[in-house]
Amino acid sequence: MTRLFALIALTMTCGRAFAGDAAAGLQAADWAMLDKARIVIVGEVHDNPQHHETQAQIVDRLQPESVVFEMLSPQQVVRITPESRRDEQALREALDWESSGWPDFAMYYPIFAAAPEAAIHPALLSRDAARAVMQDGTETVFGDEAGLYGLTEPLDADQQTAREAMQMSAHCDALPAEMLPAMVQIQRLRDAVLARAALTALDETDGTVVVITGNGHARADWGVPVYLEAARPGLPIVTIGQGEDGRAPDGRYDIVLTAPAPTRGDPCDAFQ
């Protein structure tokens, strides 16, 4: 059952020093559940530094064999070396992070450093692939395994409507209504790409996999776990959602944490 914990006191890590007590909301029973999971999906609000600190502490505690990043492409991952893993600036440059559009790499680097021997797997859906969905459809873009991952099954009407409304809200009510179904399909494709990357990582190492992604992909009711269950039924999966200022993120998770929200401008200013 999902629980909401305040971040108040760190339970335990494997000895790595961290600046704060970000994973303090995790109780002994949560760690026991995480230790039994084959795939752990840890959500985030992308620009929240506390969320990334929590992710790093979870990776440090679990020492997974693989970490899957929504933020990384295959082209970036092949440029990672053992030497660059040990140096934040070197890894930043190897990944050309400044051109990626993701928030400051300083928030993500501790996740890499927390398990320096873990294999890094990419799960980024490229802009070209996202655009291709509108012309070619999700099944064509994903490939032959679309049916295996459940992408050929339509969403029920209520979920489709809810997801279209969320897409409209996320884009500050600036999208043409006719684009909304395609936007939902792109999100489903991102979920399936993350699921496939997680199973690839699992099969290659036969060990624990941690997936680093946004809360929307981590949610158990319609995110990555849905596509994992379609492709590999019964796999032990734990999902963690991270809210802000005491508010849980939308959706269902096995564990819900909360952290202070950073100071932000109005994201809708870009649409003015």
HELIX and SHEET records of a PDB file:
HELIX    1   1 ALA A   28  LYS A   36  1                                   9    
HELIX    2   2 PRO A   49  LEU A   62  1                                  14    
HELIX    3   3 PRO A   74  VAL A   77  1                                   4    
HELIX    4   4 PRO A   82  ARG A   85  1                                   4    
HELIX    5   5 GLU A   88  ALA A   94  1                                   7    
HELIX    6   6 TRP A   97  SER A   99  5                                   3    
HELIX    7   7 PHE A  105  ALA A  114  1                                  10    
HELIX    8   8 ARG A  127  ASP A  136  1                                  10    
HELIX    9   9 THR A  138  PHE A  142  1                                   5    
HELIX   10  10 ASP A  144  ALA A  146  5                                   3    
HELIX   11  11 ALA A  157  ALA A  170  1                                  14    
HELIX   12  12 ALA A  177  MET A  179  5                                   3    
HELIX   13  13 LEU A  180  THR A  205  1                                  26    
HELIX   14  14 ASN A  215  ALA A  218  1                                   4    
HELIX   15  15 VAL A  224  ALA A  231  1                                   8    
HELIX   16  16 PRO A  267  PHE A  271  5                                   5    
SHEET    1   A 7 LEU A   4  PHE A   5  0                                        
SHEET    2   A 7 ILE A 255  ALA A 259  1                                        
SHEET    3   A 7 ILE A 237  GLU A 244  1                                        
SHEET    4   A 7 ILE A  39  VAL A  42  1                                        
SHEET    5   A 7 VAL A 209  ILE A 212  1                                        
SHEET    6   A 7 SER A  66  PHE A  69  1                                        
SHEET    7   A 7 ALA A 119  PRO A 122  1                                        
END                                                                             
